Amino acid sequence: YLPNELKLIVLDELGEVFEEVTAQDDDKFIQYEFLGESGEEFSIKIALGNTSYQEKFVI
């Protein structure tokens, strides 16, 4: 199971928060579906407490 308060944060090309999803009790995964255009850039940030990891993607 995922730790409570684990966050999946979707950021737009400017680094602004587009969506944020937080793990709840008994969650085995976090899933979020969104649409975008070819060539569009975005980042995903995974955060738990003071620790985070962020990576950029291009559709």
C-alpha positions as a Markdown table, in Angstrom:
| # | Residue | x | y | z |
|---|---|---|---|---|
| 1 | Tyr | 0.0 | 0.0 | 0.0 |
| 2 | Leu | 1.0 | 3.6 | -0.6 |
| 3 | Pro | 1.9 | 5.8 | 2.4 |
| 4 | Asn | -0.9 | 8.2 | 3.4 |
| 5 | Glu | -0.3 | 11.7 | 2.2 |
| 6 | Leu | 1.8 | 10.6 | -0.8 |
| 7 | Lys | 1.0 | 13.2 | -3.5 |
| 8 | Leu | 1.0 | 13.0 | -7.3 |
| 9 | Ile | 1.2 | 16.6 | -8.6 |
| 10 | Val | 0.8 | 17.4 | -12.3 |
| 11 | Leu | 2.5 | 20.7 | -13.3 |
| 12 | Asp | 1.9 | 22.6 | -16.6 |
| 13 | Glu | 4.8 | 23.8 | -18.8 |
| 14 | Leu | 5.2 | 26.9 | -16.6 |
| 15 | Gly | 5.5 | 24.8 | -13.4 |
| 16 | Glu | 2.1 | 25.8 | -12.2 |
| 17 | Val | 0.0 | 23.1 | -10.4 |
| 18 | Phe | -2.6 | 21.6 | -12.8 |
| 19 | Glu | -3.9 | 18.8 | -10.6 |
| 20 | Glu | -2.9 | 17.2 | -7.2 |
| 21 | Val | -4.0 | 13.8 | -6.1 |
| 22 | Thr | -3.3 | 12.5 | -2.5 |
| 23 | Ala | -3.1 | 8.8 | -1.6 |
| 24 | Gln | -5.7 | 7.6 | 1.0 |
| 25 | Asp | -5.9 | 4.7 | 3.3 |
| 26 | Asp | -5.6 | 1.3 | 1.5 |
| 27 | Asp | -4.6 | 2.9 | -1.9 |
| 28 | Lys | -2.3 | 0.5 | -3.8 |
| 29 | Phe | -1.7 | 3.1 | -6.6 |
| 30 | Ile | -2.5 | 6.7 | -7.7 |
| 31 | Gln | -4.0 | 7.1 | -11.1 |
| 32 | Tyr | -4.9 | 10.3 | -12.9 |
| 33 | Glu | -6.0 | 10.6 | -16.6 |
| 34 | Phe | -5.7 | 13.8 | -18.6 |
| 35 | Leu | -5.6 | 14.9 | -22.2 |
| 36 | Gly | -3.0 | 16.9 | -24.0 |
| 37 | Glu | -1.7 | 17.9 | -27.4 |
| 38 | Ser | 1.3 | 16.4 | -29.2 |
| 39 | Gly | 4.4 | 18.4 | -28.3 |
| 40 | Glu | 2.8 | 19.7 | -25.0 |
| 41 | Glu | 5.2 | 19.7 | -22.0 |
| 42 | Phe | 4.2 | 18.8 | -18.4 |
| 43 | Ser | 5.9 | 17.6 | -15.3 |
| 44 | Ile | 5.0 | 15.0 | -12.7 |
| 45 | Lys | 6.0 | 15.5 | -9.1 |
| 46 | Ile | 5.8 | 12.8 | -6.4 |
| 47 | Ala | 6.0 | 14.2 | -2.9 |
| 48 | Leu | 5.9 | 12.7 | 0.6 |
| 49 | Gly | 6.6 | 15.1 | 3.5 |
| 50 | Asn | 9.8 | 17.1 | 2.7 |
| 51 | Thr | 10.9 | 14.7 | 0.0 |
| 52 | Ser | 10.0 | 15.0 | -3.6 |
| 53 | Tyr | 11.0 | 13.8 | -7.1 |
| 54 | Gln | 10.0 | 15.7 | -10.3 |
| 55 | Glu | 10.4 | 14.7 | -14.0 |
| 56 | Lys | 9.5 | 16.5 | -17.2 |
| 57 | Phe | 7.6 | 14.8 | -20.1 |
| 58 | Val | 6.5 | 15.7 | -23.6 |
| 59 | Ile | 3.4 | 14.3 | -25.2 |
